[in-house]
Amino acid sequence: MTTVDQHRTTRTPQASRTEAAEIMPFGGWESTPAAIDALDQETLFRFPAADDPAPATGRLLGMSFYSSVLGLTGVAVGIRGLVAAIGGAPGWYVPLLALLGLLSVAGAVASFLSIHRPALPWHLLLGATVPLIGAVLLAVLY
């Protein structure tokens, strides 16, 4: 066997995978391709692998629509925040709007990373709505 023919793997040993799961939040990240039923129940978020089954079209479409509504609402809040900042808003106003917007974006991203879970993506999208509602109220009432 030549060096070109050697079998190369990118999987990490089980010991280092266990160590990574201990220090990573939410049960660690799954980075190696695996069948859906072979996934560890503690792994909540992972990037889809090439051999993963595609999510249902309706599910992906619904999540994308919900996320686009969140995103467009966030853009409107950002424009309102910019106008208020130019008009002389207090120092806490813009950082608070930015924090609420980032919390909402984090929830939306996490929902797509957990798309293969049954109900978790929808809970995360609903959770992403809460800080965005706070940002809308802050932008409208100030």
PEQUI-V127374 format. One record per pair of residues at least 24 apart in sequence whose ideal C-beta (glycine too) atoms are under 10 Angstrom apart, sorted by sequence separation. I is the first residue (numbers start at 1). J is the second residue. If there is no record, write none. Layout:
i=I j=J
i=I j=J
//
This chain:
i=77 j=101
i=103 j=127
i=104 j=128
i=107 j=131
i=108 j=132
i=103 j=128
i=104 j=129
i=106 j=131
i=107 j=132
i=74 j=100
i=75 j=101
i=104 j=130
i=105 j=131
i=74 j=101
i=77 j=104
i=103 j=130
i=104 j=131
i=105 j=132
i=73 j=101
i=74 j=102
i=103 j=131
i=104 j=132
i=102 j=131
i=103 j=132
i=104 j=133
i=74 j=104
i=100 j=130
i=101 j=131
i=104 j=134
i=70 j=101
i=73 j=104
i=74 j=105
i=100 j=131
i=101 j=132
i=103 j=134
i=104 j=135
i=99 j=131
i=100 j=132
i=103 j=135
i=71 j=104
i=100 j=133
i=101 j=134
i=70 j=104
i=71 j=105
i=74 j=108
i=100 j=134
i=101 j=135
i=70 j=105
i=99 j=134
i=100 j=135
i=99 j=135
i=100 j=136
i=67 j=104
i=70 j=107
i=71 j=108
i=97 j=134
i=98 j=135
i=100 j=137
i=67 j=105
i=70 j=108
i=96 j=134
i=97 j=135
i=100 j=138
i=96 j=135
i=97 j=136
i=100 j=139
i=67 j=107
i=68 j=108
i=67 j=108
i=70 j=111
i=97 j=138
i=66 j=108
i=67 j=109
i=96 j=138
i=97 j=139
i=67 j=111
i=63 j=108
i=66 j=111
i=67 j=112
i=93 j=138
i=97 j=142
i=93 j=139
i=96 j=142
i=63 j=111
i=64 j=112
i=63 j=112
i=93 j=142
i=60 j=112
i=63 j=115
i=90 j=142
i=89 j=142
i=67 j=121
i=74 j=128
i=81 j=135
i=84 j=138
i=60 j=115
i=66 j=121
i=70 j=125
i=77 j=132
i=80 j=135
i=84 j=139
i=59 j=115
i=66 j=122
i=69 j=125
i=73 j=129
i=80 j=136
i=83 j=139
i=55 j=112
i=59 j=116
i=74 j=131
i=77 j=134
i=78 j=135
i=81 j=138
i=63 j=121
i=67 j=125
i=70 j=128
i=74 j=132
i=77 j=135
i=80 j=138
i=81 j=139
i=84 j=142
i=56 j=115
i=62 j=121
i=63 j=122
i=66 j=125
i=70 j=129
i=73 j=132
i=76 j=135
i=77 j=136
i=80 j=139
i=55 j=115
i=62 j=122
i=66 j=126
i=69 j=129
i=73 j=133
i=76 j=136
i=77 j=137
i=79 j=139
i=80 j=140
i=54 j=115
i=55 j=116
i=60 j=121
i=63 j=124
i=67 j=128
i=71 j=132
i=74 j=135
i=77 j=138
i=78 j=139
i=81 j=142
i=54 j=116
i=59 j=121
i=63 j=125
i=66 j=128
i=70 j=132
i=73 j=135
i=74 j=136
i=77 j=139
i=80 j=142
i=52 j=115
i=53 j=116
i=59 j=122
i=62 j=125
i=66 j=129
i=69 j=132
i=73 j=136
i=76 j=139
i=77 j=140
i=45 j=109
i=48 j=112
i=52 j=116
i=45 j=110
i=47 j=112
i=48 j=113
i=44 j=110
i=45 j=111
i=47 j=113
i=55 j=121
i=45 j=112
i=46 j=113
i=48 j=115
i=45 j=113
i=46 j=114
i=48 j=116
i=44 j=113
i=45 j=114
i=46 j=115
i=44 j=114
i=45 j=115
i=46 j=116
i=43 j=114
i=46 j=117
i=45 j=117
i=44 j=117
i=43 j=117
i=45 j=120
i=44 j=120
i=39 j=116
i=39 j=117
i=45 j=124
i=36 j=116
i=44 j=124
i=26 j=110
i=29 j=113
i=30 j=116
i=26 j=113
i=26 j=114
//
